[in-house]
Amino acid sequence: MTQQFAEWIRAKGISEVECIVPDINGVLRGKVFPADKFLSSVGNMSLRLPSSVFSVTITGDYADTDADDFLYRDPDVTLQPDLRSICVAPGFRTPTAFVVADALHRDGTPFEIAPRYVLQRILDRFSDIGWTMVVAPELEFYLTEINPDPDLPIQPPRGRSGRAESSPQPYGLESVTEYEDIIEEIYDNSETASLQLDTMIHESGTAQLEINFNHGEPVALCDQVIIFKRIVRQVALKHGVYATFMAKPMESQPGSAMHLHISAQNDRGINLFGTEAGITEDFRHFVGGLQRYLPEIAPLFAPNVNSFRRMRPAHSAPINVQWGHDNRSCGLRIPVSNIANTRIENRLPGADCNPYIAIAASLAAGFIGLRDRIEPLPLITRNAYLEERTLPRNLDAALKQMMACEPVMELLGEGFIRAFYEIKMNELSAYDEVISSWERDHLLLKA
């Protein structure tokens, strides 16, 4: 493998390599190496990080791990870069490459709570039954004015006309051209990084954009999502604006999602979800598993306090797991397609989720549905927002449900679920200490 890395680095004229490890929140951590040092470290397996990087909360603290003294011992994990993920890092003065790495124990076994391994673990279960899972994420994000004061509301940025959008412009072509310079640079940098992007559109929110990724192997697609997020943030800053993947950044605007299109193939590349007569029994059971278990494991695709603000009727975000043909009010939508492209679109995850974990959670729920032959709810043709809410209303309630979901815990690993829970409880505790502007506005002089 070292020789393959060396040949690629030499061919691209790379001087530095960023070795990237996504933590449980999807925050990118790692080290920057001179190219020669990176190659020598790959050769002798001396690329290492403290294992505590997988215990870091979104606030930068370490989660409370009073079950044992693991955090205080903080042993190293060995990083094993994945050759498939290496790409040119655009926008750097020094020729740089990105490469995503797996985390391993010193004996070479996978580090159980690393998100990349959690996804691979469930993919291996599908492989055991002869299935290859295929995904295609659709990722939404906002461009906003620079906002250095977190107490002030976020505002849409001014476009090329010098004016900010003041009303929804879904699929607006003139609105897209307001940010043409930013979009073109995002596309150029993504092409440099060999990302497999499809279509970009203007979404419903003011200065809200959506990018579609071409369908492919789940781990590789997640690698592309995290690199894309980094590219978008860097390009936005270069142009004097922010790019945010926060689930609900503005009160009066729709939230941002990461819709997941999921399909399955056998070893001959034949789609296992569609037939001439419609959808297969396997597809029905897969959806049955999604409906049964996704509400129980919501934090895995809605990981933050803010995530649940997005899930509101008539705001392009589902509140339940109803399913229907070409029905965007449903949490689970069957898009219009031919047999070869029959798939389910999971519309529940927010743009703020860790893609490895959100996809792993979706696949785990679907796998249980297949294994236990779970029957789905009846298909609906009406407005699913009028149906009962079955998703949790807040992170606290969702975490309690997740910890009681033993079937998914068994598939994704008890160690991972418990580590995830500790991190989120730590973040929730930090959030509970904050006094909001709403409280000051309505209670300060009235209560």
C-alpha positions as CSV (number, residue, x, y, z in Angstrom):
1,M,0.0,0.0,0.0
2,T,2.9,2.4,0.8
3,Q,4.1,2.1,-2.8
4,Q,0.6,2.9,-4.2
5,F,0.4,6.0,-2.0
6,A,3.9,7.0,-3.1
7,E,3.1,6.7,-6.8
8,W,-0.1,8.8,-6.4
9,I,1.7,11.5,-4.3
10,R,4.5,11.7,-6.8
11,A,2.2,11.8,-9.8
12,K,0.2,14.7,-8.2
13,G,3.2,16.6,-6.9
14,I,1.9,16.5,-3.3
15,S,4.0,18.1,-0.6
16,E,1.6,17.6,2.4
17,V,-1.0,15.1,3.4
18,E,-4.0,15.7,5.8
19,C,-4.8,12.4,7.4
20,I,-8.5,12.8,8.4
21,V,-10.5,11.0,11.0
22,P,-14.2,11.9,11.4
23,D,-15.2,11.9,15.1
24,I,-18.7,10.9,16.4
25,N,-20.1,14.3,15.6
26,G,-18.6,14.2,12.1
27,V,-16.0,16.9,13.0
28,L,-12.8,16.3,11.1
29,R,-9.8,15.5,13.2
30,G,-6.4,14.3,12.3
31,K,-2.8,15.4,11.5
32,V,-1.0,17.1,8.7
33,F,2.2,15.4,7.5
34,P,4.9,16.2,5.1
35,A,4.5,13.8,2.2
36,D,7.7,11.8,3.0
37,K,6.8,11.6,6.7
38,F,3.3,10.4,5.8
39,L,4.7,7.6,3.5
40,S,7.2,6.4,6.1
41,S,4.5,6.4,8.8
42,V,2.1,4.4,6.6
43,G,5.0,1.9,6.0
44,N,5.7,1.3,9.7
45,M,2.1,1.8,11.0
46,S,3.1,4.7,13.2
47,L,0.3,7.0,12.2
48,R,-1.5,7.5,15.6
49,L,-4.0,9.6,17.4
50,P,-5.2,9.6,21.0
51,S,-8.4,7.5,21.2
52,S,-10.0,10.3,23.2
53,V,-10.7,12.2,19.9
54,F,-13.8,9.9,19.7
55,S,-15.0,11.2,23.0
56,V,-14.9,14.9,22.1
57,T,-18.3,16.7,22.3
58,I,-19.4,19.4,19.9
59,T,-18.5,22.0,22.6
60,G,-14.9,20.7,22.7
61,D,-15.2,18.9,26.0
62,Y,-14.6,15.3,26.7
63,A,-17.6,13.1,27.4
64,D,-17.9,11.8,31.0
65,T,-16.7,8.1,30.9
66,D,-17.1,7.1,34.5
67,A,-17.6,3.4,33.5
68,D,-13.9,2.9,33.5
69,D,-10.6,4.8,33.3
70,F,-10.3,4.5,29.5
71,L,-10.4,8.3,28.9
72,Y,-7.7,8.9,31.5
73,R,-5.4,6.2,30.1
74,D,-6.2,7.6,26.6
75,P,-4.3,4.9,24.6
76,D,-3.5,5.7,21.0
77,V,-5.3,4.3,18.0
78,T,-3.4,3.5,14.8
79,L,-4.6,5.2,11.7
80,Q,-4.9,3.2,8.5
81,P,-5.4,5.5,5.6
82,D,-7.8,4.3,2.9
83,L,-6.2,4.5,-0.5
84,R,-9.6,4.8,-2.2
85,S,-10.3,8.1,-0.4
86,I,-7.1,10.0,-1.2
87,C,-7.7,13.1,-3.3
88,V,-6.1,16.5,-4.1
89,A,-7.1,19.1,-1.5
90,P,-8.1,22.2,-3.4
91,G,-7.4,25.8,-2.3
92,F,-4.1,25.2,-0.5
93,R,-0.9,27.2,-1.3
94,T,1.2,24.1,-0.7
95,P,0.1,21.1,-2.9
96,T,-1.9,19.1,-0.4
97,A,-3.9,15.8,-0.3
98,F,-6.8,14.6,1.9
99,V,-7.0,11.0,2.9
100,V,-9.5,9.5,5.3
101,A,-8.3,6.9,7.7
102,D,-9.7,4.0,9.7
103,A,-8.9,3.8,13.5
104,L,-7.4,0.5,14.7
105,H,-6.4,-1.0,18.0
106,R,-2.7,-1.7,18.3
107,D,-3.4,-5.4,17.5
108,G,-5.0,-4.3,14.2
109,T,-8.6,-4.9,15.1
110,P,-11.1,-2.0,14.4
111,F,-11.7,0.6,17.0
112,E,-15.4,-0.2,17.8
113,I,-16.7,3.4,18.2
114,A,-15.1,4.9,15.1
115,P,-18.0,6.0,12.8
116,R,-16.4,4.6,9.6
117,Y,-16.2,1.2,11.2
118,V,-19.8,1.4,12.6
119,L,-21.0,1.8,9.0
120,Q,-18.7,-0.9,7.6
121,R,-20.0,-3.3,10.3
122,I,-23.6,-3.2,9.1
123,L,-22.5,-3.3,5.5
124,D,-20.7,-6.6,6.3
125,R,-24.0,-8.0,7.6
126,F,-25.6,-7.3,4.3
127,S,-22.7,-8.8,2.5
128,D,-23.2,-12.0,4.4
129,I,-26.6,-12.3,2.8
130,G,-25.3,-11.5,-0.6
131,W,-26.6,-7.9,-0.7
132,T,-24.6,-4.8,-1.8
133,M,-26.1,-1.6,-0.5
134,V,-26.1,1.6,-2.6
135,V,-26.7,5.1,-1.4
136,A,-27.0,8.6,-2.8
137,P,-27.1,11.6,-0.4
138,E,-28.8,14.9,-1.1
139,L,-27.3,17.5,1.1
140,E,-28.8,21.0,1.8
141,F,-27.0,24.0,3.3
142,Y,-27.3,27.7,3.7
143,L,-25.1,30.6,2.7
144,T,-25.3,33.3,5.4
145,E,-23.8,36.7,6.3
146,I,-20.7,36.5,8.5
147,N,-22.0,36.3,12.1
148,P,-19.3,36.5,14.7
149,D,-21.8,37.2,17.5
150,P,-23.8,34.0,18.4
151,D,-26.4,36.1,20.2
152,L,-27.5,37.7,16.9
153,P,-29.8,36.0,14.5
154,I,-28.4,34.6,11.2
155,Q,-29.1,36.6,8.1
156,P,-29.0,35.7,4.4
157,P,-26.1,37.1,2.5
158,R,-26.1,39.7,-0.3
159,G,-25.7,38.2,-3.8
160,R,-24.1,39.7,-6.9
161,S,-27.0,42.2,-7.1
162,G,-26.0,43.6,-3.8
163,R,-29.3,42.6,-2.3
164,A,-30.2,39.7,0.1
165,E,-33.0,37.3,-0.7
166,S,-36.2,38.2,1.2
167,S,-38.5,35.4,0.1
168,P,-38.4,31.7,-0.8
169,Q,-37.0,30.9,-4.3
170,P,-37.2,27.1,-4.8
171,Y,-35.5,26.1,-8.0
172,G,-35.0,29.7,-8.8
173,L,-32.4,30.1,-11.6
174,E,-32.0,33.8,-11.2
175,S,-31.5,33.2,-7.4
176,V,-28.8,30.6,-8.1
177,T,-26.9,33.0,-10.3
178,E,-26.8,35.5,-7.4
179,Y,-24.2,33.1,-5.9
180,E,-22.7,32.0,-9.2
181,D,-19.1,32.8,-8.2
182,I,-19.3,30.7,-5.0
183,I,-21.1,27.8,-6.8
184,E,-18.6,27.7,-9.6
185,E,-15.7,27.6,-7.2
186,I,-17.4,24.8,-5.2
187,Y,-17.8,22.8,-8.4
188,D,-14.2,23.5,-9.5
189,N,-12.8,22.5,-6.1
190,S,-15.0,19.4,-5.9
191,E,-13.8,18.3,-9.4
192,T,-10.2,18.8,-8.2
193,A,-11.0,16.6,-5.2
194,S,-12.6,13.9,-7.5
195,L,-16.0,14.2,-5.8
196,Q,-18.8,12.6,-7.7
197,L,-21.4,15.4,-7.7
198,D,-24.6,15.5,-9.7
199,T,-27.0,18.4,-9.6
200,M,-27.0,21.6,-7.5
201,I,-30.3,23.5,-7.1
202,H,-31.6,26.5,-5.1
203,E,-33.8,25.1,-2.3
204,S,-36.8,26.7,-0.6
205,G,-34.9,28.8,2.0
206,T,-33.3,32.1,1.4
207,A,-29.8,31.4,0.0
208,Q,-30.3,27.7,0.6
209,L,-28.7,25.3,-1.8
210,E,-28.8,21.5,-2.3
211,I,-26.2,19.3,-3.9
212,N,-26.9,15.7,-5.1
213,F,-24.2,13.1,-5.1
214,N,-24.1,10.3,-7.6
215,H,-25.1,6.9,-6.1
216,G,-22.4,4.6,-4.9
217,E,-20.8,2.6,-2.1
218,P,-21.8,4.0,1.3
219,V,-18.4,4.4,3.0
220,A,-17.0,6.1,-0.1
221,L,-20.0,8.4,-0.4
222,C,-19.7,9.4,3.3
223,D,-16.0,10.2,2.7
224,Q,-17.1,12.5,-0.2
225,V,-19.8,14.2,2.0
226,I,-17.3,15.2,4.7
227,I,-14.8,16.4,2.1
228,F,-17.5,18.4,0.3
229,K,-18.6,20.1,3.6
230,R,-15.0,21.2,4.2
231,I,-14.7,22.5,0.6
232,V,-18.0,24.4,0.8
233,R,-17.0,26.1,4.1
234,Q,-13.6,27.1,2.8
235,V,-15.0,28.5,-0.4
236,A,-17.7,30.4,1.4
237,L,-15.2,32.1,3.7
238,K,-13.0,33.0,0.8
239,H,-16.0,34.9,-0.6
240,G,-16.8,36.6,2.7
241,V,-19.8,34.5,3.8
242,Y,-20.5,31.5,5.9
243,A,-21.8,28.1,4.8
244,T,-23.7,26.2,7.4
245,F,-25.0,22.7,7.5
246,M,-26.9,23.4,10.8
247,A,-30.3,21.6,10.7
248,K,-32.3,24.8,11.5
249,P,-30.2,27.9,11.3
250,M,-33.0,30.5,10.9
251,E,-36.4,30.6,12.7
252,S,-38.5,31.6,9.7
253,Q,-36.8,29.4,7.1
254,P,-36.9,25.7,6.3
255,G,-34.3,23.4,7.8
256,S,-31.5,21.7,6.0
257,A,-31.7,17.9,5.4
258,M,-29.5,15.1,4.1
259,H,-32.0,12.9,2.3
260,L,-30.7,9.4,1.7
261,H,-31.6,7.4,-1.4
262,I,-31.1,3.7,-0.5
263,S,-31.2,0.7,-2.8
264,A,-29.8,-2.8,-2.9
265,Q,-28.2,-5.1,-5.5
266,N,-27.4,-8.8,-5.6
267,D,-24.0,-10.1,-6.8
268,R,-25.1,-9.8,-10.4
269,G,-25.9,-6.1,-10.0
270,I,-29.7,-6.6,-10.1
271,N,-31.8,-4.2,-8.1
272,L,-33.5,-6.1,-5.2
273,F,-36.2,-3.6,-4.6
274,G,-38.1,-3.4,-7.9
275,T,-39.9,-5.8,-10.2
276,E,-42.2,-5.5,-13.3
277,A,-45.1,-5.9,-10.9
278,G,-43.9,-3.0,-8.6
279,I,-41.9,-3.4,-5.4
280,T,-40.5,-6.6,-3.9
281,E,-41.4,-8.3,-0.6
282,D,-37.8,-7.6,0.5
283,F,-38.4,-3.9,-0.2
284,R,-41.5,-4.0,1.9
285,H,-39.8,-5.6,4.8
286,F,-36.8,-3.2,4.5
287,V,-39.3,-0.3,4.8
288,G,-41.1,-2.1,7.6
289,G,-37.8,-2.1,9.6
290,L,-37.2,1.6,8.9
291,Q,-40.7,2.4,10.1
292,R,-40.4,0.3,13.3
293,Y,-36.9,1.4,14.4
294,L,-36.0,4.8,13.0
295,P,-38.2,6.6,15.6
296,E,-36.4,4.7,18.3
297,I,-32.9,5.7,17.1
298,A,-33.6,9.4,16.1
299,P,-30.4,10.8,17.6
300,L,-28.3,8.8,15.1
301,F,-29.7,11.0,12.3
302,A,-30.9,14.0,14.4
303,P,-27.9,14.3,16.8
304,N,-28.2,17.9,18.1
305,V,-30.7,19.9,20.1
306,N,-31.2,22.1,17.0
307,S,-31.9,19.0,14.9
308,F,-35.4,18.6,16.3
309,R,-36.4,22.2,15.5
310,R,-36.3,21.2,11.8
311,M,-39.0,18.5,12.2
312,R,-42.1,20.6,11.8
313,P,-45.1,20.2,9.6
314,A,-45.2,22.2,6.4
315,H,-41.5,23.0,6.7
316,S,-40.3,20.3,4.2
317,A,-39.3,18.1,7.1
318,P,-41.2,14.9,8.1
319,I,-42.7,14.3,11.6
320,N,-43.4,10.6,11.1
321,V,-42.4,7.5,9.1
322,Q,-45.3,7.2,6.7
323,W,-44.4,6.1,3.2
324,G,-45.8,6.8,-0.2
325,H,-45.1,7.0,-3.9
326,D,-43.6,10.4,-4.9
327,N,-45.0,12.0,-1.7
328,R,-42.6,14.5,-0.1
329,S,-44.7,14.9,3.0
330,C,-43.7,11.4,4.0
331,G,-40.6,10.5,6.0
332,L,-40.1,7.6,3.6
333,R,-40.7,8.4,-0.1
334,I,-40.6,6.1,-3.1
335,P,-39.3,8.3,-5.9
336,V,-40.4,7.8,-9.5
337,S,-38.0,5.5,-11.2
338,N,-37.5,2.4,-13.4
339,I,-36.9,-1.1,-12.0
340,A,-33.2,-0.7,-12.0
341,N,-33.4,2.4,-9.8
342,T,-36.1,1.5,-7.4
343,R,-35.2,2.9,-4.0
344,I,-36.4,4.4,-0.8
345,E,-35.7,8.0,0.1
346,N,-35.2,8.5,3.8
347,R,-36.1,12.1,4.4
348,L,-35.5,12.1,8.1
349,P,-31.8,12.9,8.5
350,G,-30.7,16.5,8.9
351,A,-27.7,18.1,7.2
352,D,-26.0,18.3,10.6
353,C,-25.8,14.5,11.1
354,N,-22.7,12.4,10.8
355,P,-23.2,10.7,7.4
356,Y,-21.5,7.4,8.4
357,I,-23.8,7.1,11.5
358,A,-27.0,8.2,9.8
359,I,-26.5,5.7,7.0
360,A,-25.5,3.0,9.4
361,A,-28.7,3.6,11.4
362,S,-30.9,3.5,8.3
363,L,-29.3,0.3,7.1
364,A,-29.5,-1.3,10.5
365,A,-33.2,-0.6,10.8
366,G,-33.8,-2.0,7.3
367,F,-31.7,-5.1,8.0
368,I,-33.9,-5.9,11.0
369,G,-36.9,-5.5,8.9
370,L,-35.6,-8.0,6.4
371,R,-34.5,-10.4,9.0
372,D,-37.7,-10.3,11.0
373,R,-40.0,-9.8,7.9
374,I,-41.6,-6.7,9.4
375,E,-44.7,-5.6,7.5
376,P,-44.8,-1.9,6.7
377,L,-47.7,0.5,7.3
378,P,-50.1,1.0,4.4
379,L,-48.9,3.3,1.7
380,I,-50.6,6.7,1.9
381,T,-51.5,9.2,-0.8
382,R,-52.6,12.0,1.4
383,N,-50.7,14.7,3.3
384,A,-48.5,12.9,5.9
385,Y,-48.2,16.0,8.0
386,L,-51.8,15.4,9.0
387,E,-50.9,12.0,10.4
388,E,-49.8,11.5,14.0
389,R,-46.3,12.5,14.9
390,T,-44.2,9.5,15.7
391,L,-40.7,11.0,15.9
392,P,-39.4,12.3,19.2
393,R,-39.9,16.1,19.9
394,N,-36.5,16.7,21.5
395,L,-33.1,15.2,22.0
396,D,-33.6,14.2,25.6
397,A,-36.6,12.0,24.9
398,A,-34.9,10.6,21.8
399,L,-31.8,9.5,23.7
400,K,-33.9,7.6,26.2
401,Q,-35.6,5.8,23.4
402,M,-32.3,5.0,21.7
403,M,-30.8,3.4,24.8
404,A,-33.8,1.0,25.0
405,C,-33.5,-0.1,21.3
406,E,-31.6,-3.4,21.8
407,P,-31.9,-4.8,18.2
408,V,-30.1,-1.8,16.7
409,M,-27.6,-1.6,19.6
410,E,-26.6,-5.2,18.8
411,L,-26.0,-4.5,15.1
412,L,-24.1,-1.2,15.5
413,G,-22.3,-2.2,18.7
414,E,-23.1,-1.6,22.4
415,G,-19.8,0.2,22.9
416,F,-20.6,2.7,20.1
417,I,-24.1,3.4,21.2
418,R,-23.0,4.0,24.8
419,A,-20.2,6.3,23.7
420,F,-22.6,8.2,21.5
421,Y,-25.0,8.5,24.4
422,E,-22.4,9.9,26.8
423,I,-21.3,12.5,24.3
424,K,-24.9,13.6,23.6
425,M,-25.8,13.7,27.3
426,N,-22.8,15.9,27.9
427,E,-23.8,18.3,25.2
428,L,-27.4,18.3,26.4
429,S,-26.2,19.2,29.9
430,A,-24.2,22.1,28.5
431,Y,-27.2,23.3,26.5
432,D,-29.5,23.2,29.6
433,E,-27.2,25.7,31.3
434,V,-27.9,28.4,28.6
435,I,-30.5,31.1,29.2
436,S,-32.0,31.9,25.8
437,S,-33.1,35.2,24.3
438,W,-36.7,33.9,24.4
439,E,-36.6,33.5,28.1
440,R,-35.1,37.0,28.6
441,D,-37.7,38.5,26.2
442,H,-40.8,36.9,27.7
443,L,-39.9,36.2,31.3
444,L,-37.5,38.9,32.5
445,L,-40.2,41.6,33.2
446,K,-43.3,39.5,33.2
447,A,-42.8,36.4,35.3
